[in-house]
């Protein structure tokens, strides 16, 4: 099943995000290589594709896992969690209707 993983950044976490980004992207690339990635990306903190020092307010990942518990375990092991970028992470089942 597909799951939405929504990470909510701590304020002022941009430097931590930048430092942990390579490891975070490597995990996403592994999901993509397995055909389990639907989409992933950050939420800019301002209305701009290049938010600069404003940074990001969080991230969205939609990926396939065997269960909600498996999706939560994967999310809990994210480098952004370990680095203190995310204040909290929500994991929810996701049903794509469109397109």
ABEGO torsion letter per residue (X at the ends): XBBBBBBBBBBGAAAAAAAAAAAAAAAAAAAAAAGABABBEBBBABBBABAEAAEBAEBBBBBBBABAAAAAAAAAABAAAAAGABABBBBBBBBBAOX
